[in-house]
Amino acid sequence: MSSFQTLLETSLKTYCEERFVQPEQLTDRQWYQFIAEVSQQAVLQSFPHNPPLVSTRKVNYLSMEFLIGRLLGNNLMNLGVYDQVQQLLAKCGKNLVDILEQERDPSLGNGGLGRLAACYLDSMASLSQAAVGYGLHYQYGLFKQLIGYHGEQLERGDAWNRDFYPQQYHRADLQQKVGFGGQVVHLQDDKYQWQPEWEIFGEAFDLPVVGYKGVQQPLRLWQGYSETDFDFAVFNDGDYLHAESRVIDASKLTKVLYPNDNHQEGKALRLMQQYFHCACSIADILRQHLAQGRSLEQLPEFEVIQLNDTHPAIAIPELMRVLLDQYELSWEKAWSICSKTFAYTNHTLLPEALEQWDQTLVAKLLPRHIIIIERINNELHHLVKAEFNEDEFAQAWYETAVLMDNRVRMANLCVVGSFAVNGVAQIHSDLVVSDLFPAYARLFKGRFHNVTNGVTPRRWIRQANPALSALLDQHVKGDWTKDLELLRQIEPLAKDPQFQRAYQAIKQQNKQALAQVIEQEIGLKVNGEAIFDIQIKRFHEYKRQQLNLLNIIATYQEIKANPEQAVVPRLFVFAGKAAPGYFLAKQIIQAINNLAATINSDPDMQGKLQVAFLPDYRVSLAEKIIPAADVSEQISLAGKEASGTGNMKLALNGAITIGTLDGANVEIAEFAGEENVVIFGHTVESVRELRANGYNPREYYEQDDVLRNAIDALTDGSFANGDQHRYDALVDNLINHDPFCTLADFASYRAAQQEIAKRYQNQTAWVESAILNTARLGAFSSDRSIRDYQTRIWKKA
Ligand code: NTF
């Protein structure tokens, strides 16, 4: 008997004895608690780590978000004990899949950026890449989304770890102290002393990340707290309220994740979170480095600090501060260490998402850091002066300066302070160089790279799609979960009728399972024969759910006008959250829900058209939707979606992409073959032309009857219970501004949707395309991304 089997059986005996019950009497919740506890013991016993790779440095992955999803099923699988647990449960008449449903989804992220961080932790542990993930232990993760009576989004708090969350360890030994405010005393020359006005403590919670047959290593999350209940000195002075407010500040600090995706809000508390995150992490990194008897000069030889977008940018001046003020290194020495240690990943080109902090605010909260940033800015000034001639200088400085117009430009700080900068898909990395940082690309040759994003096949195929996994196991030699390129082996089977039938049967089974979820969640009985057309992602104008919406309205109107005409039945599924303060995105959600209500209750639409909005999109819901998708909607305006990762998950699970030439769609189309995706819309270049010629959305509205009728349906009350003004803002924005060229892409999108319907009618060809998507997209495993990081960025010098 394996040691895990013994652990399982003896622990079950004890667990039941303590509760005076027989195993058969345990509730699902108790089973969950029991299995979670045993699996945590097994996780800890999976120590010691594999020996770290010698060719790469240890990775300290700094991210404000880690959207890890449920851990129990994943851990059981990666520990290789999933089947054993399943068998034990079966003996007691239980199903492991149901038990796993008991776990709360820790929503410590907004979307793609946070989920990418989680996939990377999985891949690093699976590849024995030594790594620590550093993040924040938010008390409330991303809000829970409900849909109100009028179809509108409502938000509720998500206290993810309040009752029972056994996968984390409180590391009381790893406490840190973080200062804020106060003043800086200039001692002499380069010597300064920061006297913070107040201090907050950070305590760590470790979540062990279990790699696939690999090592376990920590995701370390910091939480703020205050040492004393309140400041007694102030209290004794009689200023009770003020005394207590300090305590409130400390506990508030990590209370909640900011719910913005691709948008900066600019709130002081967010800057405080960022600094708190960085200060705790930098101290922890140095502590471990020095504990191994290594010198500060050796830091870049052994450690790399990977910045997940600019959210942890303040780590750069923080490391400088520690090296200068605490270890008394010279500026030159400190800078030489620092600039060889950091690497920065850019995840967005959207101007509203590029972080810039008010310089006055930074100076107030972090007075020592602003002095360091000013010095960095001055040194940069010399470099730019030396590289660019007089005619070029003004423009080059305007582009590269870290400080400009009382703003601290965090992306610029990252580029200056890092030895490597990368984008997240080829087209995006090219735009980072050509549009965002052209002057930097000239100044720092060789600094810019591409690492195309990837997704972990353990969660997104093995765990989410067990039926497909079993089929792949049967036909692929070698462990495809570890080497996704092995899926190429099924390419020759794409035309094999027997394999096609098996593949198709699995898709059908997954669609039935999703149909059940839809019925449970929103009470809609869906047509399992329809094309399952899926758009799941954050709601954002640039992602253009409104384009999908307009096409559905047009389709509805067309069926209404020609009730006799045959239609390929379609189910449109949406899921996703909008930032609570993002009015237009919320209008789009409401419009979809109102449209769904009308369409789903119209007898003329029966067997032809349905719309489902599934509330509270999160990792565990994605795992149920993705395996059931026939069509994957990736319809952002070209040049706006840095990469996308949902596009990879859906395509690997056999959905056909309908998409623009944006982000990783471009590479997906290359790998899958152009004939196995449907591409439409303007390209980056043609968008440029469109704008250069003075884009006027109203012209499209006036000239295209189908488009006009669809938009007008939003103002005639059809989808708003007679309210003609509900969508005024949305409609005005589309007709008069349309910053994401929705109207310009409408006709081409509609034609692409007709192409999808046509292709779906030839099921043999459709399944062949789906199989080829699975077979050819192995490159989108996050294991490949991590290997790219290793060879391009994390290698030892
Ligand atoms: C997101 N960026 C991008 O919008 C996605 O295209 C990309 O797939 C993910 O990052 C992961 O790389 C952001 O969330 C942020 F914060 F940069 F705006």
Residues whose N, C-alpha, C, O or C-beta is under 5 A from the ligand:
A	BS01	NTF	G112 L113 L116 D261 N262 D309 H347 T348 A353 V424 E641 A642 S643 G644 T645
